[in-house]
Amino acid sequence: MKKVLVIHYSQSGQLSNVVQNFTQPLVDSPDMSVTFENIIPGVDYPFPWPFFRFLDTFPEAVYLDSPPPLPLKVAEDEDFDLIILAYQVWFLSPSLPITGFLQSPAAAKLLKGKPVITLIACRDMWLMAQEEMKTMLHDLDATLVGNVALVDEAGSIGSFLATPAWVLSGKRGPHLGGLIPRAGVADADIVNCKRFGERLVERLTDNTPLEPDLLCHLNAVRVNETLIASEKTARRAFRLWGKLLRSLGPSGSIKRKPVLLIYVVFLTAMILTVVPLGILIKKIIAPLTRQRIAEQKAYFGKPSGS
């Protein structure tokens, strides 16, 4: 019997639904033993998020500075054939509860030498978060053999308003009579996650080695080339603002609030001006950069693209 460990944290509950559908074929298989480990963070992250609490989380998220989680239920020395790591994206970084787990002694023991599949549910910008994830997994001597990225059905423009409305109100929408679309991953995309679990049952049952082509040809990821440069630019800006805010005091410090308000204005202006301008420029020069863009898409799509 093959043993699979599923590690996850869901603030809104959406990722838990994704995990359930993804793993259902594994759970149903008599040849599989599936253990679910819901990460409980050392600091509570409420949902919906209060406005300033939401903003005040960003410096630590960007710098991967997370308090350790509460102790796991699973034994740290238990041996698994595959680990599925499901996470949300917070400010272009893995969510702090997952970061805290990956920095813990338990992760160092559980993931060492193991094949890992990452499972993401987010707005639409996940590339830089996955780069951070790749680094952390490498440092833990784990092998990334697959990645699935599910993005919001509202698209880049629609989710710019829909996601904050959901996070701050706790309601997916639509809001304002449909002017702000429904937030979150489409229900059909969540249900169709079962195809990944079916592939895993097939490979594990056949004792086929879990190689990086594990989830290829299943439409596991789609790299939006128009957002590559935007993510890189936003990542640099996040680190600059994050460094400034951290210098003013720890999370919760009253000194952060005025700067956080300025940051919101900056972020909104950047999303409304710099990001669209960058996308427009990308389209104009696309014929000159086609090969480079193709190489970037192939890189960020690994290991499950195409």
Secondary structure, DSSP 8 states (H G I E B T S, - for coil): -EEEEEEE--SSSHHHHHHHHHHHHHHH-TTEEEEEEE---SS---SS--HHHHHHTHHHHHTT--------SS-TT---SEEEEEE-EETTEE-HHHHHHHTSHHHHHHSTT-EEEEEEEESS--HHHHHHHHHHHHHTT-EEEEEEEEEBTTHHHHHHHHHHHHHHHS----BGGGTB---SB-HHHHHTTHHHHHHHHHHHHTT----TTTTTTS------GGGHHHHHHHHHHHHHHHHHHHHT-STT-TTHHHHHHHHHHHHHHIIIIIHHHHHHHHHHSHHHHHHHHHHHHHHHHTTT--
